[in-house]
Amino acid sequence: MKKIVVPGELVSVERKRLGSNVYVQEGKIYSECLGLVEDASSSASVVCLKGMYVPRDGDLIIGIVKSEKFAGYLIDVNSIYSSFISKKELNEMLKPGTVVSAKVMEVNEMKELVLGSPRVFFGGEVIDVSPVKVPRLIGRDASMLNVLKQGTGCNLIIGKNGRIWVKGGNIPLLLNAIQKIEDEAHLSNLTNKITAFLAEHKDKVKLE
């Protein structure tokens, strides 16, 4: 099975010809994107996997209940990995389609996610974004997340798996801001640009 890497993750410590989606820093080769490592004897590259979430221990995710099992629930977390929440973690029964947040407690040897600390959401809606853009949507020390909350009045939680739960506030304006962040994720000074964008458009985008 090929190794899956995230942006900034080490691909190779050997000196090799650079292929696609990699860069060199201090003599080591790192990935530019979420993808599969193509590590040949003479070259190194990464095949990007757009839209795919690769979980890590400790990630906060937004999931949707798929089905009930004897001991718990199967959860759709927007990944090739299957995931499970034990009924012991919950105080209530869940129905298919219920939106929850949870923490990735473990990625086991079977490439299954064990989820813990679940929270059930009532109302609101789920927005899908590219998982590779999530770091920009959150920002350093949650700076971008706070800008989005304050600029739109929305209550929102961003999952590392490319899902956002949102309720209340100016959702149309939030959607416009999220699209702008995704389109301009490669640009610098983005937090200030989004702050200005929200201030300029807060009265132009009507509430639904």
N, C-alpha and C positions, 0 to 999 in steps of 0.2 A: 504493500500500500504506500502510495506516495505521501510525503510529508506535506501537511497543510500549514501555511504560514500566514501571519497577519502583517499589516504594514509596519515596517521598522524591525521586523524579526530577522534574526541571523539566518542566512542561507548557507554560507560556506566561509571557512576561515582560510581556505586555500586560494592561491593566486590563479584565477581562471579568466577566460574570455567572458565578457559580460553579454548575456543574452537579453531578452526582453523583461521589463518590469523589475529590474534590480539596479542597485547602485552600490558604490564603494565608499566606505568610510573607515579611515585608519587601517587600510589594508584588508578589511573584511567586507564580505558581500551581504547586503541586506535586501529584503523585499520591499517593493514600492506599493504592494497591494495585497489583498486577501487572495490567496491562490495556492496552487499546487507546485511544489518545487520540481524543476527539471534539472537535476544535478548530474551532468555527464563528467567524464574524466577531464575534459578540456574546457568546458563551459558551464555556466550556471544561469538559469532563468526561472521565471515564475509565470505560470499560466493563471491569469486572474479569474476568479469565480465571482462574478458580479451577482449581488443579491443573496449570496449564501452566507449564513451565520455559522462561524466556527466557535463553539463555546469554550469558556475557560472557567475554572473554579472561581467562585465569588461574583460572577457576572449577575447583574440584575436583568431579568428578562420579562417581557410581556407575553403571556401565552393564552391560548384558547383551548378550553376543554374539548377533547375529541370524543372520548368514550369513557365509560366507567368499567373498572375491573374489580375483582373481589377485594383486593387490598388497597385500591386507590384509583387514580385517574391517569389516562394517557393525555398528554398535553402537546398541542401543536406549537412549536417554538420557532417556526420559520427556518428549519434546518434539516439536513439529512439525518441528523441524530434523533433517535426517539427519546422521549422524556416522560417522567413519571412523578406524581405527587402521591405520597402515602396518605390514606384517610386519617392516620394518626396525627397528621399535621393540621387537620382541619376541624372546625367546630360545626360544620354544616355540610349537607349533601350538595353536590354540584351537578348541574345539567350540561349536556353538550352545548357548546356555544358560549358558555360563561367565560368572561375575561378575568384573568388573574395575573398578578405579578408574583415573582418568586426569585429566589437566589439559587444559583447553580452551586450545589454542595459538593458534587463530585461528577467527574466524567470517568465512568468505569472502563474496565478492559474490553467490554462489549460495545464501546462507543455509545453508551446510553447515559442520559443525564439523570442524576438524582437531584430533585428540586426540594428546597425547604423554605421556611419562612414565607408561606403563601399569603397573599392578600387578595380578597375577592372584590371586584369592582361592580358597582351597580350604576347603570346609565352610562352616559358618555359614549365615545366612539374610539375606534382604533385606526390609526394612520400608519400605513406602511412606507418605510423609507429604505434606502440602501444601507445595509449594515456597515459598509465601509465609510459611510458619511456620518455615522453616529458620533465619533469623537468631536467632529466639528459642530454638531448640533448641541453637544453638551458644553464644549469649550473647556479651557483650562480653569480649574477650580470652579466648574459649573457656571462660568461667566456667561456663555451664550444661552444656556438654559434659563438663567435668571433674567436675561434681556427679553427672551421670548415670553416668559411669564408676566413680567411687568409691562411689556409693550402691548400685550393682547388681553390681559386679564384672565387668561385661561389657566385652569388647573391641569397640569400635564406631568406625566412620568415617561421618561425615555428609556426603553429597554435596549441593552446592548445587541439584541437580536434583530434590530431594525423595525421595531414596532413602538408606536407612541400611543399611550392612552390619554385622552383629552376630554375635559368636560367644562362647560361654561365658557364665558368670555367671548371674544371675537374670533371664532374658529376660521372663518374665511380669510381673515388677515393672517392668522397663524399659518394657514396652508400656503399662502403667498410667500411668507417669510421662509418657511421650510424649503420651498422650491428654490428660492433665491440662494439659500445656503448650499443646497445640493449642487446648483449650477456653478457657484463661485467658490466651492470648497478649497480650490487650489490657490486662491488669492490670499494675500496678507491683509491685516487690519480688518478682518471680516466682522468682528464683533461690533466695532464702531460703525461700520457700514449698515449693519442690520439695525442697530439702535436708531440711526438716522432714518432708515427706511420705515420703521414702525412709527416713528414720530410724524413722518410726512404723510403716511397713508391711514393713520388711525381713524380719521374722520371720513375717508373716502370709500372704505370697504364697509358695507353695511352688515349689521348682524343678521343672521338667518332667523 
